[in-house]
Amino acid sequence: IKDSTSIYLKSTDPRLHRSLSLPEFMLAFVRYLNVMTEVHPERLVELNIYLSFIVKMGVQFPPPLFYEYQKNFSRKAAAILST
């Protein structure tokens, strides 16, 4: 018997294409940090250093430069981890 299941994929979420403000990024990153360090507490210092770096960049340079840096860094890190 042939299964006639259909799968409907949502179109891309437009929220994923906008740049976050510095406070929005900080809130999201702290949530990520809390989840990540629950499983990997040894990463707390590293993640706090990264957050500090991004906040300094966000204060020194006009928006959205800090967020563009963050997206590029994340993209490169994901590519390295996938190889």
PDB file of N, CA, C and O in Angstrom:
ATOM      1  N   ILE A   1       0.865  -1.174   0.000  1.00  0.00           N
ATOM      2  CA  ILE A   1       0.000   0.000   0.000  1.00  0.00           C
ATOM      3  C   ILE A   1       0.906   1.230   0.000  1.00  0.00           C
ATOM      4  O   ILE A   1       1.854   1.323   0.780  1.00  0.00           O
ATOM      5  N   LYS A   2       0.599   2.148  -0.872  1.00  0.00           N
ATOM      6  CA  LYS A   2       1.393   3.365  -1.011  1.00  0.00           C
ATOM      7  C   LYS A   2       0.886   4.431  -0.049  1.00  0.00           C
ATOM      8  O   LYS A   2      -0.313   4.702   0.021  1.00  0.00           O
ATOM      9  N   ASP A   3       1.810   5.030   0.689  1.00  0.00           N
ATOM     10  CA  ASP A   3       1.462   6.099   1.631  1.00  0.00           C
ATOM     11  C   ASP A   3       1.434   7.426   0.881  1.00  0.00           C
ATOM     12  O   ASP A   3       2.400   7.778   0.203  1.00  0.00           O
ATOM     13  N   SER A   4       0.358   8.144   0.995  1.00  0.00           N
ATOM     14  CA  SER A   4       0.242   9.431   0.285  1.00  0.00           C
ATOM     15  C   SER A   4       0.315  10.596   1.272  1.00  0.00           C
ATOM     16  O   SER A   4      -0.592  11.423   1.358  1.00  0.00           O
ATOM     17  N   THR A   5       1.409  10.634   2.004  1.00  0.00           N
ATOM     18  CA  THR A   5       1.607  11.699   2.974  1.00  0.00           C
ATOM     19  C   THR A   5       2.193  12.917   2.279  1.00  0.00           C
ATOM     20  O   THR A   5       3.121  12.800   1.479  1.00  0.00           O
ATOM     21  N   SER A   6       1.655  14.064   2.585  1.00  0.00           N
ATOM     22  CA  SER A   6       2.184  15.313   2.043  1.00  0.00           C
ATOM     23  C   SER A   6       2.893  16.077   3.148  1.00  0.00           C
ATOM     24  O   SER A   6       2.461  16.091   4.301  1.00  0.00           O
ATOM     25  N   ILE A   7       3.976  16.703   2.772  1.00  0.00           N
ATOM     26  CA  ILE A   7       4.720  17.528   3.715  1.00  0.00           C
ATOM     27  C   ILE A   7       4.694  18.957   3.210  1.00  0.00           C
ATOM     28  O   ILE A   7       5.047  19.231   2.063  1.00  0.00           O
ATOM     29  N   TYR A   8       4.276  19.860   4.072  1.00  0.00           N
ATOM     30  CA  TYR A   8       4.232  21.276   3.723  1.00  0.00           C
ATOM     31  C   TYR A   8       5.271  22.012   4.555  1.00  0.00           C
ATOM     32  O   TYR A   8       5.241  21.988   5.786  1.00  0.00           O
ATOM     33  N   LEU A   9       6.178  22.658   3.864  1.00  0.00           N
ATOM     34  CA  LEU A   9       7.218  23.415   4.546  1.00  0.00           C
ATOM     35  C   LEU A   9       6.840  24.886   4.568  1.00  0.00           C
ATOM     36  O   LEU A   9       6.350  25.436   3.582  1.00  0.00           O
ATOM     37  N   LYS A  10       7.074  25.500   5.696  1.00  0.00           N
ATOM     38  CA  LYS A  10       6.809  26.932   5.799  1.00  0.00           C
ATOM     39  C   LYS A  10       7.835  27.694   4.974  1.00  0.00           C
ATOM     40  O   LYS A  10       8.977  27.263   4.813  1.00  0.00           O
ATOM     41  N   SER A  11       7.400  28.831   4.459  1.00  0.00           N
ATOM     42  CA  SER A  11       8.380  29.687   3.803  1.00  0.00           C
ATOM     43  C   SER A  11       9.305  30.246   4.879  1.00  0.00           C
ATOM     44  O   SER A  11       8.995  30.173   6.068  1.00  0.00           O
ATOM     45  N   THR A  12      10.407  30.786   4.474  1.00  0.00           N
ATOM     46  CA  THR A  12      11.386  31.292   5.425  1.00  0.00           C
ATOM     47  C   THR A  12      10.766  32.341   6.335  1.00  0.00           C
ATOM     48  O   THR A  12      10.024  33.215   5.888  1.00  0.00           O
ATOM     49  N   ASP A  13      11.078  32.238   7.590  1.00  0.00           N
ATOM     50  CA  ASP A  13      10.575  33.183   8.583  1.00  0.00           C
ATOM     51  C   ASP A  13      11.262  34.532   8.384  1.00  0.00           C
ATOM     52  O   ASP A  13      12.487  34.606   8.483  1.00  0.00           O
ATOM     53  N   PRO A  14      10.516  35.594   8.107  1.00  0.00           N
ATOM     54  CA  PRO A  14      11.132  36.905   7.853  1.00  0.00           C
ATOM     55  C   PRO A  14      11.901  37.454   9.052  1.00  0.00           C
ATOM     56  O   PRO A  14      12.777  38.303   8.886  1.00  0.00           O
ATOM     57  N   ARG A  15      11.586  36.982  10.250  1.00  0.00           N
ATOM     58  CA  ARG A  15      12.313  37.444  11.439  1.00  0.00           C
ATOM     59  C   ARG A  15      13.772  37.022  11.406  1.00  0.00           C
ATOM     60  O   ARG A  15      14.613  37.641  12.057  1.00  0.00           O
ATOM     61  N   LEU A  16      14.078  35.971  10.651  1.00  0.00           N
ATOM     62  CA  LEU A  16      15.454  35.489  10.574  1.00  0.00           C
ATOM     63  C   LEU A  16      16.330  36.361   9.679  1.00  0.00           C
ATOM     64  O   LEU A  16      17.550  36.201   9.660  1.00  0.00           O
ATOM     65  N   HIS A  17      15.718  37.280   8.942  1.00  0.00           N
ATOM     66  CA  HIS A  17      16.464  38.120   8.009  1.00  0.00           C
ATOM     67  C   HIS A  17      16.704  39.530   8.524  1.00  0.00           C
ATOM     68  O   HIS A  17      17.320  40.335   7.825  1.00  0.00           O
ATOM     69  N   ARG A  18      16.251  39.842   9.690  1.00  0.00           N
ATOM     70  CA  ARG A  18      16.487  41.191  10.210  1.00  0.00           C
ATOM     71  C   ARG A  18      17.635  41.150  11.206  1.00  0.00           C
ATOM     72  O   ARG A  18      17.902  40.125  11.832  1.00  0.00           O
ATOM     73  N   SER A  19      18.299  42.277  11.335  1.00  0.00           N
ATOM     74  CA  SER A  19      19.398  42.377  12.292  1.00  0.00           C
ATOM     75  C   SER A  19      18.847  42.690  13.672  1.00  0.00           C
ATOM     76  O   SER A  19      17.932  43.502  13.817  1.00  0.00           O
ATOM     77  N   LEU A  20      19.398  42.053  14.667  1.00  0.00           N
ATOM     78  CA  LEU A  20      18.991  42.322  16.040  1.00  0.00           C
ATOM     79  C   LEU A  20      19.684  43.575  16.550  1.00  0.00           C
ATOM     80  O   LEU A  20      20.811  43.882  16.162  1.00  0.00           O
ATOM     81  N   SER A  21      18.998  44.287  17.420  1.00  0.00           N
ATOM     82  CA  SER A  21      19.642  45.394  18.121  1.00  0.00           C
ATOM     83  C   SER A  21      20.573  44.786  19.165  1.00  0.00           C
ATOM     84  O   SER A  21      20.501  43.590  19.448  1.00  0.00           O
ATOM     85  N   LEU A  22      21.437  45.605  19.729  1.00  0.00           N
ATOM     86  CA  LEU A  22      22.357  45.095  20.754  1.00  0.00           C
ATOM     87  C   LEU A  22      21.603  44.522  21.958  1.00  0.00           C
ATOM     88  O   LEU A  22      21.945  43.429  22.410  1.00  0.00           O
ATOM     89  N   PRO A  23      20.582  45.218  22.499  1.00  0.00           N
ATOM     90  CA  PRO A  23      19.840  44.614  23.625  1.00  0.00           C
ATOM     91  C   PRO A  23      19.133  43.306  23.247  1.00  0.00           C
ATOM     92  O   PRO A  23      19.088  42.375  24.052  1.00  0.00           O
ATOM     93  N   GLU A  24      18.584  43.230  22.032  1.00  0.00           N
ATOM     94  CA  GLU A  24      17.926  41.988  21.600  1.00  0.00           C
ATOM     95  C   GLU A  24      18.943  40.850  21.509  1.00  0.00           C
ATOM     96  O   GLU A  24      18.672  39.728  21.937  1.00  0.00           O
ATOM     97  N   PHE A  25      20.112  41.151  20.949  1.00  0.00           N
ATOM     98  CA  PHE A  25      21.150  40.131  20.840  1.00  0.00           C
ATOM     99  C   PHE A  25      21.605  39.667  22.218  1.00  0.00           C
ATOM    100  O   PHE A  25      21.759  38.471  22.465  1.00  0.00           O
ATOM    101  N   MET A  26      21.818  40.638  23.117  1.00  0.00           N
ATOM    102  CA  MET A  26      22.278  40.290  24.464  1.00  0.00           C
ATOM    103  C   MET A  26      21.276  39.373  25.160  1.00  0.00           C
ATOM    104  O   MET A  26      21.670  38.393  25.793  1.00  0.00           O
ATOM    105  N   LEU A  27      20.003  39.679  25.049  1.00  0.00           N
ATOM    106  CA  LEU A  27      18.975  38.846  25.671  1.00  0.00           C
ATOM    107  C   LEU A  27      18.993  37.433  25.084  1.00  0.00           C
ATOM    108  O   LEU A  27      18.955  36.450  25.823  1.00  0.00           O
ATOM    109  N   ALA A  28      19.050  37.338  23.760  1.00  0.00           N
ATOM    110  CA  ALA A  28      19.078  36.027  23.109  1.00  0.00           C
ATOM    111  C   ALA A  28      20.341  35.254  23.479  1.00  0.00           C
ATOM    112  O   ALA A  28      20.286  34.050  23.728  1.00  0.00           O
ATOM    113  N   PHE A  29      21.476  35.945  23.515  1.00  0.00           N
ATOM    114  CA  PHE A  29      22.733  35.264  23.820  1.00  0.00           C
ATOM    115  C   PHE A  29      22.774  34.786  25.264  1.00  0.00           C
ATOM    116  O   PHE A  29      23.284  33.700  25.540  1.00  0.00           O
ATOM    117  N   VAL A  30      22.249  35.574  26.182  1.00  0.00           N
ATOM    118  CA  VAL A  30      22.221  35.151  27.589  1.00  0.00           C
ATOM    119  C   VAL A  30      21.331  33.920  27.752  1.00  0.00           C
ATOM    120  O   VAL A  30      21.642  33.031  28.544  1.00  0.00           O
ATOM    121  N   ARG A  31      20.242  33.863  27.019  1.00  0.00           N
ATOM    122  CA  ARG A  31      19.393  32.655  27.055  1.00  0.00           C
ATOM    123  C   ARG A  31      20.171  31.449  26.542  1.00  0.00           C
ATOM    124  O   ARG A  31      20.136  30.373  27.140  1.00  0.00           O
ATOM    125  N   TYR A  32      20.882  31.645  25.416  1.00  0.00           N
ATOM    126  CA  TYR A  32      21.719  30.583  24.858  1.00  0.00           C
ATOM    127  C   TYR A  32      22.795  30.172  25.865  1.00  0.00           C
ATOM    128  O   TYR A  32      23.030  28.983  26.085  1.00  0.00           O
ATOM    129  N   LEU A  33      23.442  31.164  26.471  1.00  0.00           N
ATOM    130  CA  LEU A  33      24.496  30.919  27.452  1.00  0.00           C
ATOM    131  C   LEU A  33      23.967  30.087  28.621  1.00  0.00           C
ATOM    132  O   LEU A  33      24.634  29.155  29.070  1.00  0.00           O
ATOM    133  N   ASN A  34      22.787  30.415  29.107  1.00  0.00           N
ATOM    134  CA  ASN A  34      22.204  29.670  30.232  1.00  0.00           C
ATOM    135  C   ASN A  34      21.954  28.212  29.874  1.00  0.00           C
ATOM    136  O   ASN A  34      22.219  27.318  30.678  1.00  0.00           O
ATOM    137  N   VAL A  35      21.447  27.970  28.678  1.00  0.00           N
ATOM    138  CA  VAL A  35      21.183  26.595  28.240  1.00  0.00           C
ATOM    139  C   VAL A  35      22.500  25.849  28.024  1.00  0.00           C
ATOM    140  O   VAL A  35      22.670  24.724  28.493  1.00  0.00           O
ATOM    141  N   MET A  36      23.420  26.485  27.316  1.00  0.00           N
ATOM    142  CA  MET A  36      24.696  25.841  26.992  1.00  0.00           C
ATOM    143  C   MET A  36      25.500  25.502  28.248  1.00  0.00           C
ATOM    144  O   MET A  36      26.066  24.413  28.351  1.00  0.00           O
ATOM    145  N   THR A  37      25.549  26.429  29.195  1.00  0.00           N
ATOM    146  CA  THR A  37      26.375  26.180  30.383  1.00  0.00           C
ATOM    147  C   THR A  37      25.719  25.225  31.372  1.00  0.00           C
ATOM    148  O   THR A  37      26.373  24.738  32.294  1.00  0.00           O
ATOM    149  N   GLU A  38      24.445  24.958  31.186  1.00  0.00           N
ATOM    150  CA  GLU A  38      23.814  23.923  32.004  1.00  0.00           C
ATOM    151  C   GLU A  38      24.379  22.558  31.627  1.00  0.00           C
ATOM    152  O   GLU A  38      24.556  21.688  32.479  1.00  0.00           O
ATOM    153  N   VAL A  39      24.657  22.386  30.342  1.00  0.00           N
ATOM    154  CA  VAL A  39      25.209  21.125  29.844  1.00  0.00           C
ATOM    155  C   VAL A  39      26.739  21.142  29.864  1.00  0.00           C
ATOM    156  O   VAL A  39      27.375  20.129  30.156  1.00  0.00           O
ATOM    157  N   HIS A  40      27.320  22.298  29.552  1.00  0.00           N
ATOM    158  CA  HIS A  40      28.779  22.444  29.480  1.00  0.00           C
ATOM    159  C   HIS A  40      29.225  23.618  30.356  1.00  0.00           C
ATOM    160  O   HIS A  40      29.552  24.683  29.830  1.00  0.00           O
ATOM    161  N   PRO A  41      29.244  23.444  31.667  1.00  0.00           N
ATOM    162  CA  PRO A  41      29.605  24.555  32.554  1.00  0.00           C
ATOM    163  C   PRO A  41      31.024  25.084  32.320  1.00  0.00           C
ATOM    164  O   PRO A  41      31.317  26.234  32.646  1.00  0.00           O
ATOM    165  N   GLU A  42      31.884  24.268  31.768  1.00  0.00           N
ATOM    166  CA  GLU A  42      33.261  24.696  31.506  1.00  0.00           C
ATOM    167  C   GLU A  42      33.351  25.763  30.411  1.00  0.00           C
ATOM    168  O   GLU A  42      34.402  26.382  30.246  1.00  0.00           O
ATOM    169  N   ARG A  43      32.276  25.984  29.668  1.00  0.00           N
ATOM    170  CA  ARG A  43      32.266  26.984  28.584  1.00  0.00           C
ATOM    171  C   ARG A  43      31.837  28.368  29.052  1.00  0.00           C
ATOM    172  O   ARG A  43      31.814  29.301  28.249  1.00  0.00           O
ATOM    173  N   LEU A  44      31.499  28.526  30.320  1.00  0.00           N
ATOM    174  CA  LEU A  44      30.978  29.801  30.831  1.00  0.00           C
ATOM    175  C   LEU A  44      31.943  30.962  30.600  1.00  0.00           C
ATOM    176  O   LEU A  44      31.532  32.015  30.111  1.00  0.00           O
ATOM    177  N   VAL A  45      33.198  30.789  30.940  1.00  0.00           N
ATOM    178  CA  VAL A  45      34.175  31.877  30.785  1.00  0.00           C
ATOM    179  C   VAL A  45      34.312  32.256  29.309  1.00  0.00           C
ATOM    180  O   VAL A  45      34.295  33.437  28.964  1.00  0.00           O
ATOM    181  N   GLU A  46      34.448  31.261  28.452  1.00  0.00           N
ATOM    182  CA  GLU A  46      34.595  31.498  27.013  1.00  0.00           C
ATOM    183  C   GLU A  46      33.400  32.271  26.450  1.00  0.00           C
ATOM    184  O   GLU A  46      33.578  33.226  25.694  1.00  0.00           O
ATOM    185  N   LEU A  47      32.197  31.862  26.815  1.00  0.00           N
ATOM    186  CA  LEU A  47      31.001  32.525  26.298  1.00  0.00           C
ATOM    187  C   LEU A  47      30.845  33.934  26.859  1.00  0.00           C
ATOM    188  O   LEU A  47      30.394  34.833  26.149  1.00  0.00           O
ATOM    189  N   ASN A  48      31.206  34.136  28.106  1.00  0.00           N
ATOM    190  CA  ASN A  48      31.162  35.487  28.678  1.00  0.00           C
ATOM    191  C   ASN A  48      32.170  36.412  28.007  1.00  0.00           C
ATOM    192  O   ASN A  48      31.880  37.588  27.788  1.00  0.00           O
ATOM    193  N   ILE A  49      33.341  35.898  27.681  1.00  0.00           N
ATOM    194  CA  ILE A  49      34.343  36.700  26.968  1.00  0.00           C
ATOM    195  C   ILE A  49      33.805  37.091  25.591  1.00  0.00           C
ATOM    196  O   ILE A  49      33.959  38.235  25.163  1.00  0.00           O
ATOM    197  N   TYR A  50      33.179  36.144  24.903  1.00  0.00           N
ATOM    198  CA  TYR A  50      32.616  36.444  23.577  1.00  0.00           C
ATOM    199  C   TYR A  50      31.511  37.493  23.690  1.00  0.00           C
ATOM    200  O   TYR A  50      31.467  38.433  22.897  1.00  0.00           O
ATOM    201  N   LEU A  51      30.629  37.340  24.659  1.00  0.00           N
ATOM    202  CA  LEU A  51      29.550  38.317  24.846  1.00  0.00           C
ATOM    203  C   LEU A  51      30.131  39.698  25.128  1.00  0.00           C
ATOM    204  O   LEU A  51      29.653  40.692  24.581  1.00  0.00           O
ATOM    205  N   SER A  52      31.139  39.769  25.960  1.00  0.00           N
ATOM    206  CA  SER A  52      31.791  41.041  26.263  1.00  0.00           C
ATOM    207  C   SER A  52      32.386  41.669  25.004  1.00  0.00           C
ATOM    208  O   SER A  52      32.265  42.875  24.790  1.00  0.00           O
ATOM    209  N   PHE A  53      33.024  40.855  24.181  1.00  0.00           N
ATOM    210  CA  PHE A  53      33.601  41.331  22.924  1.00  0.00           C
ATOM    211  C   PHE A  53      32.520  41.914  22.013  1.00  0.00           C
ATOM    212  O   PHE A  53      32.694  42.993  21.445  1.00  0.00           O
ATOM    213  N   ILE A  54      31.411  41.198  21.878  1.00  0.00           N
ATOM    214  CA  ILE A  54      30.323  41.655  21.010  1.00  0.00           C
ATOM    215  C   ILE A  54      29.704  42.938  21.553  1.00  0.00           C
ATOM    216  O   ILE A  54      29.400  43.845  20.778  1.00  0.00           O
ATOM    217  N   VAL A  55      29.513  43.034  22.856  1.00  0.00           N
ATOM    218  CA  VAL A  55      28.930  44.245  23.452  1.00  0.00           C
ATOM    219  C   VAL A  55      29.853  45.438  23.207  1.00  0.00           C
ATOM    220  O   VAL A  55      29.382  46.517  22.847  1.00  0.00           O
ATOM    221  N   LYS A  56      31.152  45.257  23.397  1.00  0.00           N
ATOM    222  CA  LYS A  56      32.100  46.346  23.130  1.00  0.00           C
ATOM    223  C   LYS A  56      32.033  46.768  21.666  1.00  0.00           C
ATOM    224  O   LYS A  56      32.051  47.960  21.360  1.00  0.00           O
ATOM    225  N   MET A  57      31.958  45.802  20.770  1.00  0.00           N
ATOM    226  CA  MET A  57      31.858  46.106  19.348  1.00  0.00           C
ATOM    227  C   MET A  57      30.556  46.853  19.052  1.00  0.00           C
ATOM    228  O   MET A  57      30.542  47.802  18.269  1.00  0.00           O
ATOM    229  N   GLY A  58      29.469  46.419  19.682  1.00  0.00           N
ATOM    230  CA  GLY A  58      28.173  47.059  19.475  1.00  0.00           C
ATOM    231  C   GLY A  58      28.132  48.493  19.962  1.00  0.00           C
ATOM    232  O   GLY A  58      27.388  49.312  19.422  1.00  0.00           O
ATOM    233  N   VAL A  59      28.924  48.805  20.980  1.00  0.00           N
ATOM    234  CA  VAL A  59      28.983  50.167  21.518  1.00  0.00           C
ATOM    235  C   VAL A  59      29.913  51.039  20.670  1.00  0.00           C
ATOM    236  O   VAL A  59      29.627  52.217  20.459  1.00  0.00           O
ATOM    237  N   GLN A  60      31.012  50.478  20.188  1.00  0.00           N
ATOM    238  CA  GLN A  60      32.014  51.246  19.448  1.00  0.00           C
ATOM    239  C   GLN A  60      31.624  51.542  18.007  1.00  0.00           C
ATOM    240  O   GLN A  60      31.965  52.601  17.480  1.00  0.00           O
ATOM    241  N   PHE A  61      30.914  50.623  17.366  1.00  0.00           N
ATOM    242  CA  PHE A  61      30.642  50.748  15.940  1.00  0.00           C
ATOM    243  C   PHE A  61      29.144  50.910  15.693  1.00  0.00           C
ATOM    244  O   PHE A  61      28.325  50.460  16.494  1.00  0.00           O
ATOM    245  N   PRO A  62      28.792  51.549  14.589  1.00  0.00           N
ATOM    246  CA  PRO A  62      27.369  51.768  14.306  1.00  0.00           C
ATOM    247  C   PRO A  62      26.663  50.456  13.960  1.00  0.00           C
ATOM    248  O   PRO A  62      27.269  49.537  13.411  1.00  0.00           O
ATOM    249  N   PRO A  63      25.378  50.388  14.289  1.00  0.00           N
ATOM    250  CA  PRO A  63      24.608  49.194  13.921  1.00  0.00           C
ATOM    251  C   PRO A  63      24.555  49.083  12.397  1.00  0.00           C
ATOM    252  O   PRO A  63      24.620  50.107  11.718  1.00  0.00           O
ATOM    253  N   PRO A  64      24.445  47.929  11.860  1.00  0.00           N
ATOM    254  CA  PRO A  64      24.416  46.600  12.477  1.00  0.00           C
ATOM    255  C   PRO A  64      25.761  45.883  12.406  1.00  0.00           C
ATOM    256  O   PRO A  64      25.784  44.659  12.271  1.00  0.00           O
ATOM    257  N   LEU A  65      26.874  46.595  12.492  1.00  0.00           N
ATOM    258  CA  LEU A  65      28.185  45.956  12.304  1.00  0.00           C
ATOM    259  C   LEU A  65      28.447  44.817  13.279  1.00  0.00           C
ATOM    260  O   LEU A  65      28.976  43.778  12.883  1.00  0.00           O
ATOM    261  N   PHE A  66      28.085  44.994  14.554  1.00  0.00           N
ATOM    262  CA  PHE A  66      28.341  43.910  15.513  1.00  0.00           C
ATOM    263  C   PHE A  66      27.559  42.663  15.133  1.00  0.00           C
ATOM    264  O   PHE A  66      28.044  41.543  15.288  1.00  0.00           O
ATOM    265  N   TYR A  67      26.325  42.870  14.625  1.00  0.00           N
ATOM    266  CA  TYR A  67      25.481  41.723  14.293  1.00  0.00           C
ATOM    267  C   TYR A  67      25.956  41.047  13.009  1.00  0.00           C
ATOM    268  O   TYR A  67      25.874  39.825  12.887  1.00  0.00           O
ATOM    269  N   GLU A  68      26.450  41.826  12.056  1.00  0.00           N
ATOM    270  CA  GLU A  68      27.018  41.236  10.841  1.00  0.00           C
ATOM    271  C   GLU A  68      28.238  40.390  11.203  1.00  0.00           C
ATOM    272  O   GLU A  68      28.420  39.297  10.667  1.00  0.00           O
ATOM    273  N   TYR A  69      29.072  40.897  12.113  1.00  0.00           N
ATOM    274  CA  TYR A  69      30.226  40.129  12.582  1.00  0.00           C
ATOM    275  C   TYR A  69      29.754  38.820  13.218  1.00  0.00           C
ATOM    276  O   TYR A  69      30.290  37.755  12.915  1.00  0.00           O
ATOM    277  N   GLN A  70      28.764  38.897  14.087  1.00  0.00           N
ATOM    278  CA  GLN A  70      28.237  37.719  14.782  1.00  0.00           C
ATOM    279  C   GLN A  70      27.720  36.689  13.783  1.00  0.00           C
ATOM    280  O   GLN A  70      28.005  35.500  13.919  1.00  0.00           O
ATOM    281  N   LYS A  71      26.960  37.133  12.776  1.00  0.00           N
ATOM    282  CA  LYS A  71      26.417  36.201  11.784  1.00  0.00           C
ATOM    283  C   LYS A  71      27.540  35.536  10.991  1.00  0.00           C
ATOM    284  O   LYS A  71      27.499  34.329  10.751  1.00  0.00           O
ATOM    285  N   ASN A  72      28.545  36.318  10.581  1.00  0.00           N
ATOM    286  CA  ASN A  72      29.668  35.745   9.835  1.00  0.00           C
ATOM    287  C   ASN A  72      30.472  34.777  10.692  1.00  0.00           C
ATOM    288  O   ASN A  72      30.870  33.712  10.222  1.00  0.00           O
ATOM    289  N   PHE A  73      30.710  35.140  11.940  1.00  0.00           N
ATOM    290  CA  PHE A  73      31.436  34.262  12.860  1.00  0.00           C
ATOM    291  C   PHE A  73      30.675  32.946  13.038  1.00  0.00           C
ATOM    292  O   PHE A  73      31.271  31.870  12.983  1.00  0.00           O
ATOM    293  N   SER A  74      29.371  33.031  13.248  1.00  0.00           N
ATOM    294  CA  SER A  74      28.549  31.826  13.439  1.00  0.00           C
ATOM    295  C   SER A  74      28.555  30.953  12.194  1.00  0.00           C
ATOM    296  O   SER A  74      28.634  29.728  12.286  1.00  0.00           O
ATOM    297  N   ARG A  75      28.472  31.587  11.035  1.00  0.00           N
ATOM    298  CA  ARG A  75      28.475  30.850   9.772  1.00  0.00           C
ATOM    299  C   ARG A  75      29.798  30.097   9.601  1.00  0.00           C
ATOM    300  O   ARG A  75      29.802  28.923   9.229  1.00  0.00           O
ATOM    301  N   LYS A  76      30.915  30.769   9.871  1.00  0.00           N
ATOM    302  CA  LYS A  76      32.226  30.123   9.737  1.00  0.00           C
ATOM    303  C   LYS A  76      32.394  28.996  10.756  1.00  0.00           C
ATOM    304  O   LYS A  76      32.915  27.931  10.426  1.00  0.00           O
ATOM    305  N   ALA A  77      31.958  29.228  11.979  1.00  0.00           N
ATOM    306  CA  ALA A  77      32.062  28.193  13.012  1.00  0.00           C
ATOM    307  C   ALA A  77      31.237  26.968  12.638  1.00  0.00           C
ATOM    308  O   ALA A  77      31.688  25.837  12.822  1.00  0.00           O
ATOM    309  N   ALA A  78      30.036  27.183  12.116  1.00  0.00           N
ATOM    310  CA  ALA A  78      29.184  26.062  11.707  1.00  0.00           C
ATOM    311  C   ALA A  78      29.828  25.285  10.564  1.00  0.00           C
ATOM    312  O   ALA A  78      29.763  24.056  10.534  1.00  0.00           O
ATOM    313  N   ALA A  79      30.446  25.993   9.626  1.00  0.00           N
ATOM    314  CA  ALA A  79      31.108  25.325   8.504  1.00  0.00           C
ATOM    315  C   ALA A  79      32.275  24.473   8.991  1.00  0.00           C
ATOM    316  O   ALA A  79      32.475  23.356   8.513  1.00  0.00           O
ATOM    317  N   ILE A  80      33.038  24.994   9.934  1.00  0.00           N
ATOM    318  CA  ILE A  80      34.173  24.237  10.479  1.00  0.00           C
ATOM    319  C   ILE A  80      33.685  22.999  11.228  1.00  0.00           C
ATOM    320  O   ILE A  80      34.267  21.922  11.101  1.00  0.00           O
ATOM    321  N   LEU A  81      32.619  23.154  12.005  1.00  0.00           N
ATOM    322  CA  LEU A  81      32.102  22.025  12.779  1.00  0.00           C
ATOM    323  C   LEU A  81      31.464  20.958  11.897  1.00  0.00           C
ATOM    324  O   LEU A  81      31.413  19.790  12.283  1.00  0.00           O
ATOM    325  N   SER A  82      30.976  21.342  10.718  1.00  0.00           N
ATOM    326  CA  SER A  82      30.303  20.374   9.849  1.00  0.00           C
ATOM    327  C   SER A  82      31.289  19.574   9.000  1.00  0.00           C
ATOM    328  O   SER A  82      30.890  18.633   8.314  1.00  0.00           O
ATOM    329  N   THR A  83      32.570  19.938   9.041  1.00  0.00           N
ATOM    330  CA  THR A  83      33.555  19.189   8.238  1.00  0.00           C
ATOM    331  C   THR A  83      34.212  18.110   9.051  1.00  0.00           C
ATOM    332  O   THR A  83      35.064  17.384   8.540  1.00  0.00           O
TER     333      THR A  83
END
